């Protein structure tokens, strides 16, 4: 239970930071690029959280 909460929190923090970065460059992106960027954010956030939890 605690491991799942830690993973979700880490993923959320990573994604919020990534979303801030994307919001800074979003006027230059079209809808498909924003969708792809959102996917990358979630994917990388999950990978980072798993790497942190394993250590």
C-alpha positions as CSV (number, residue, x, y, z in Angstrom):
1,X,0.0,0.0,0.0
2,X,2.7,2.5,1.0
3,X,4.8,1.5,-2.0
4,X,1.9,2.3,-4.3
5,X,1.3,5.7,-2.7
6,X,5.0,6.5,-3.0
7,X,5.0,5.5,-6.7
8,X,1.9,7.5,-7.4
9,X,3.2,10.6,-5.6
10,X,6.6,10.4,-7.3
11,X,4.9,10.0,-10.7
12,X,2.6,13.0,-9.9
13,X,5.5,15.2,-8.9
14,X,7.4,14.3,-12.1
15,X,4.4,14.9,-14.3
16,X,3.6,18.2,-12.7
17,X,7.1,19.4,-13.3
18,X,7.0,18.2,-16.8
19,X,3.6,19.9,-17.4
20,X,5.0,23.2,-16.2
21,X,7.8,22.9,-18.8
22,X,5.3,22.0,-21.5
23,X,3.1,24.9,-20.6
24,X,6.0,27.2,-21.2
25,X,6.5,25.9,-24.8
26,X,2.8,25.0,-25.6
27,X,2.1,27.9,-27.8
28,X,4.6,26.4,-30.3
29,X,2.9,22.9,-30.2
30,X,-0.1,21.6,-32.0
31,X,-2.7,19.2,-30.4
32,X,-1.0,16.0,-31.5
33,X,2.3,17.2,-30.1
34,X,0.7,18.0,-26.8
35,X,-0.9,14.6,-26.6
36,X,2.5,12.9,-27.4
37,X,4.2,15.1,-24.8
38,X,1.5,14.1,-22.2
39,X,2.2,10.4,-23.0
40,X,5.9,10.9,-22.6
41,X,5.3,12.7,-19.3
42,X,3.3,9.8,-17.8
43,X,5.6,7.1,-19.2
44,X,8.8,8.8,-17.9
45,X,7.1,9.7,-14.6
46,X,6.3,6.0,-14.0
47,X,9.8,4.9,-15.0
48,X,11.4,7.4,-12.7
49,X,9.1,6.5,-9.8
50,X,9.9,2.8,-10.3
51,X,13.6,3.5,-10.3
52,X,13.4,5.6,-7.1
53,X,11.4,3.0,-5.3
54,X,13.7,0.1,-6.3
55,X,16.7,1.9,-4.7
